[in-house]
Amino acid sequence: MKRAFTDSDQLVLGVDIGGTKLAVGLVTMSGQVVAQERTPTQVKDGPEVILTRLVTLCRQVTAKAGVGWNRIVATGIGCGGPLENGVVKSPPNLPGWDDIPVAEFFSHELGMPAYLENDANAAALGEYFFGAGRGVANMVYLTISTGIGGGVITNGRLYRGENGNAAEIGHMVVVHGGRECYCGNRGCLEAYASGSSLARRAREKVLAAGQASLLPGLAGSVEAITAETLLQALELQDPLAHDIWNETVNILGSGLASVINLFNPRLVILGGGIINFGERLFGPVRRIALQRAMKPLAKVADIVPAQLGAEVGIVGAAAVVLDKLQLLRTVREGTYGSFYA
């Protein structure tokens, strides 16, 4: 259970920059969100306007919480990659964000250290510190929503790779010569198991099947079919929906077997909208992955849902600060003394 927020707690600003929404929260060292604000991204406004809007949200959440700026240690920022040294470098979900020095902007505007991290890495840190990964030294986090992102914790530390862009698990090739992915490659895991690919494949199969399906009626039209429509159709025992879903869990399970073989984790944590499928997802994916992974690695691994829910972006961004400032020991031991002591 998280500690109650007190007047002596030091705090972190967590900023989550997404292609459709922005979120800012004030977070304690124990992962409690004290105050938060959310707003649509409106990506057409461009980086300068959006970053200025985020700084305004930072000031609003601080005022809402009624705390002084001297209690805020730093700002953590999660954003889709690629990133390098605090700079956003043309992420596909933020067109026009070419070589934008995001960390420097926040540091200058807020007068405190600011740290930028890939949003999936940030979420992995959030689950490691405060969610399903607490007490686990080796874990892999996958967020499966519109796309698929990943973060890896090995021996208690985030694995970033040579330039901070490691663990692009969504772009592992799982089907040779398969479906085209937005990255330009073919057969990526994301092209089969993300929410957007589920919807796209469902629409294609309805048009090509020449057989009755509940999917168009549930959505209103073929063009309106989404991953949520597929879930509704599964619950109504629609055969075409079952065919699509069986293919999806088979490919995802096989991909996770490769992840287990590569990283030897204690936990694979799945987050994002995909976990709304519940045991329809976790039952078969766990069975397939653990059957296909090497036995010595499979016997110590499990696949579980994320715990932080809608707050993972904010809490994960705040966890970036804890990781960057090496507050691991004090957070793990539950000692929340002054950072400056």
Backbone hydrogen bonds, N-H to C=O, Kabsch-Sander energy under -0.5 kcal/mol:
donor,donor_aa,acceptor,acceptor_aa,energy
9,D,6,T,-1.3
11,L,71,R,-3.1
12,V,27,V,-2.4
13,L,74,A,-2.1
14,G,12,V,-0.5
14,G,25,G,-3.1
15,V,13,L,-0.5
15,V,76,G,-2.6
16,D,23,A,-3.2
17,I,15,V,-0.6
17,I,78,G,-2.9
18,G,16,D,-0.7
18,G,21,K,-1.7
22,L,39,T,-3.2
23,A,16,D,-2.0
24,V,37,E,-2.5
25,G,14,G,-2.4
26,L,35,A,-2.6
27,V,12,V,-3.0
27,V,25,G,-0.6
28,T,32,Q,-2.5
29,M,10,Q,-0.8
31,G,28,T,-1.9
34,V,26,L,-3.1
34,V,32,Q,-0.8
35,A,26,L,-0.9
37,E,24,V,-2.5
39,T,22,L,-2.1
41,T,20,T,-1.8
45,D,42,Q,-2.7
46,G,43,V,-1.5
50,I,46,G,-2.1
51,L,47,P,-2.9
52,T,48,E,-2.0
53,R,49,V,-2.2
54,L,50,I,-2.1
55,V,51,L,-2.1
56,T,52,T,-2.0
57,L,53,R,-2.0
58,C,54,L,-2.3
59,R,55,V,-2.0
60,Q,56,T,-2.1
61,V,57,L,-2.6
62,T,58,C,-1.7
63,A,59,R,-2.2
64,K,60,Q,-2.7
65,A,61,V,-2.0
66,G,62,T,-0.9
67,V,62,T,-1.5
71,R,68,G,-1.7
72,I,69,W,-1.7
73,V,11,L,-3.1
73,V,71,R,-0.7
75,T,113,P,-2.4
76,G,13,L,-3.1
77,I,115,Y,-2.8
78,G,15,V,-3.0
79,C,117,E,-1.9
80,G,17,I,-0.7
84,E,87,V,-2.2
87,V,84,E,-1.4
88,V,100,I,-2.9
89,K,82,P,-2.6
90,S,88,V,-0.5
90,S,97,W,-2.6
94,L,91,P,-1.6
97,W,94,L,-1.9
98,D,96,G,-1.6
99,D,88,V,-0.5
99,D,97,W,-0.7
100,I,88,V,-2.2
102,V,100,I,-2.1
103,A,86,G,-1.9
105,F,101,P,-2.0
106,F,102,V,-2.2
107,S,103,A,-2.4
108,H,104,E,-2.4
109,E,105,F,-2.6
110,L,106,F,-2.6
111,G,107,S,-1.4
112,M,107,S,-0.8
115,Y,75,T,-2.5
117,E,77,I,-2.7
119,D,79,C,-1.6
122,A,118,N,-2.7
123,A,119,D,-2.3
124,A,120,A,-2.2
125,L,121,N,-2.2
126,G,122,A,-2.3
127,E,123,A,-2.6
128,Y,124,A,-2.1
129,F,125,L,-2.8
130,F,126,G,-2.8
131,G,127,E,-1.2
133,G,127,E,-1.8
134,R,131,G,-1.6
136,V,133,G,-2.2
137,A,135,G,-0.5
139,M,153,I,-2.2
140,V,267,L,-2.2
141,Y,151,G,-3.3
142,L,269,I,-2.9
143,T,149,G,-2.2
144,I,142,L,-0.6
144,I,271,G,-2.8
145,S,143,T,-0.6
145,S,147,G,-2.6
149,G,143,T,-2.1
151,G,141,Y,-2.3
153,I,139,M,-3.0
154,T,152,V,-0.5
154,T,157,R,-2.9
156,G,137,A,-2.8
157,R,154,T,-1.4
159,Y,152,V,-3.0
160,R,158,L,-0.7
166,A,160,R,-1.9
169,I,167,A,-2.3
171,H,168,E,-1.7
172,M,169,I,-1.8
174,V,172,M,-0.6
174,V,187,G,-3.2
175,V,187,G,-1.4
178,G,175,V,-2.1
181,C,185,N,-2.9
184,G,181,C,-2.1
187,G,179,R,-3.2
188,C,179,R,-0.5
189,L,172,M,-2.0
190,E,170,G,-2.9
191,A,188,C,-0.8
192,Y,189,L,-1.8
193,A,189,L,-2.5
194,S,190,E,-1.1
195,G,145,S,-4.0
196,S,145,S,-0.6
196,S,146,T,-0.7
198,L,194,S,-2.3
199,A,195,G,-2.0
200,R,196,S,-2.3
201,R,197,S,-2.9
202,A,198,L,-2.2
203,R,199,A,-2.3
204,E,200,R,-2.3
205,K,201,R,-2.6
206,V,202,A,-2.2
207,L,203,R,-2.0
208,A,204,E,-1.9
209,A,205,K,-2.2
210,G,206,V,-0.8
218,L,214,L,-2.4
219,A,215,L,-1.9
220,G,216,P,-2.1
225,I,222,V,-1.6
230,L,226,T,-1.7
231,L,227,A,-1.9
232,Q,228,E,-2.1
233,A,229,T,-2.5
234,L,230,L,-2.4
235,E,231,L,-2.0
236,L,232,Q,-1.0
237,Q,234,L,-1.9
238,D,233,A,-2.5
242,H,238,D,-2.0
243,D,239,P,-2.1
244,I,240,L,-2.2
245,W,241,A,-2.5
246,N,242,H,-2.7
247,E,243,D,-1.9
248,T,244,I,-2.0
249,V,245,W,-2.8
250,N,246,N,-1.7
251,I,247,E,-2.1
252,L,248,T,-2.9
253,G,249,V,-2.6
254,S,250,N,-2.0
255,G,251,I,-2.4
256,L,252,L,-2.5
257,A,253,G,-1.7
258,S,254,S,-1.6
259,V,255,G,-1.8
260,I,256,L,-2.6
261,N,257,A,-2.4
262,L,258,S,-2.0
263,F,259,V,-2.6
264,N,260,I,-2.2
266,R,138,N,-2.8
267,L,138,N,-1.2
268,V,302,D,-2.5
269,I,140,V,-3.2
269,I,267,L,-0.5
270,L,268,V,-0.5
270,L,304,V,-2.6
271,G,142,L,-3.3
271,G,269,I,-0.5
274,I,144,I,-2.1
275,I,272,G,-1.6
276,N,273,G,-1.9
277,F,274,I,-2.0
278,G,275,I,-1.7
280,R,277,F,-1.6
281,L,278,G,-1.7
282,F,278,G,-2.4
283,G,279,E,-1.5
285,V,281,L,-2.2
286,R,282,F,-2.1
287,R,283,G,-2.0
288,I,284,P,-2.8
289,A,285,V,-2.7
290,L,286,R,-2.4
291,Q,287,R,-1.7
292,R,288,I,-2.0
293,A,289,A,-1.7
297,L,294,M,-1.0
298,A,294,M,-2.9
299,K,295,K,-2.3
300,V,297,L,-0.8
301,A,298,A,-1.1
302,D,266,R,-0.9
304,V,268,V,-2.4
306,A,270,L,-2.4
311,E,308,L,-1.5
312,V,309,G,-1.7
315,V,311,E,-2.9
316,G,312,V,-2.5
317,A,313,G,-1.8
318,A,314,I,-2.1
319,A,315,V,-2.2
320,V,316,G,-1.3
321,V,317,A,-0.8
321,V,318,A,-0.8
322,L,318,A,-1.4
323,D,319,A,-2.4
324,K,320,V,-2.9
325,L,321,V,-2.7
326,Q,323,D,-1.1
327,L,322,L,-2.8
331,V,327,L,-2.2
332,R,328,L,-2.7
333,E,329,R,-2.2
334,G,330,T,-0.7
334,G,331,V,-0.6
335,T,330,T,-1.9
336,Y,334,G,-0.7
341,A,338,S,-1.1
